[in-house]
Amino acid sequence: MRIRRTLVGLSTLVTAVVLTACSATSGTGEVRLAADTPSAPQATSAPSTSTPSTSTPSTSAPAKETKAAPAKTAKPAMAAGVPCTITAKACVSLSGKQAWLLDEGKIVYGPVKMLPGKKDEPTPVGSFHVQYKEKMHLSTEFNGAPMPNSVFFAPGGIAFHEGSLGRYSAGCVHLSSAASLKFFNTLEKGDVVQVVR
């Protein structure tokens, strides 16, 4: 009878250890036994005549999560002679009132004179992509005003187009007739346009 109780007790203990081991893993992937898991249910064994253990179960501290430092991405190199990076196909300097066309960081056209948006309707600063082109766009905002050689690149209908070089725009980049034609014929959908102050 004593052997049977011992076998039942051992069976219960083994079952508890296996179940706990399957569900108790530390952050490092190591398996902890039931005795090492503070919240694990303790298995009871058949009464025995030996003295009970007075040692306290050891616990391991929870693994500290360390966040990897964000990967630093290198900024693209600046193109020679312009205030934009080598990734730009078109570069606009608002303060210099100049624009350029680039190819792999080399100036292929410009600088040409341009006129940006007025103070209360400024040309947005940033890096954009050509969205679409329209040879003879008629403005819906300005009573069908013609905007020849339009190259749209920023939200809100902002585009390069032929326009007055004596009057500020409503946010677009005004170019001469010849310059607007060159920008229209050179830039393609998806090309990077950078506008800097």
Sequence and secondary structure as in RCSB ss.txt:
>XXXX:A:sequence
MRIRRTLVGLSTLVTAVVLTACSATSGTGEVRLAADTPSAPQATSAPSTSTPSTSTPSTSAPAKETKAAPAKTAK
PAMAAGVPCTITAKACVSLSGKQAWLLDEGKIVYGPVKMLPGKKDEPTPVGSFHVQYKEKMHLSTEFNGAPMPNS
VFFAPGGIAFHEGSLGRYSAGCVHLSSAASLKFFNTLEKGDVVQVVR
>XXXX:A:secstr
 HHHHHHHHHHHHHHHHHHHHHH B TTS B  GGG TTS        SS                         
  B TTSSSBTT SEEEETTTTEEEEEETTEEEEEEEEEE B TTS    EEEE  EEEEEEE TTTTT EEEEE
EEEETTTEEEEE  SSS BSSSEEE HHHHHHHHHH  TT EEEEE 
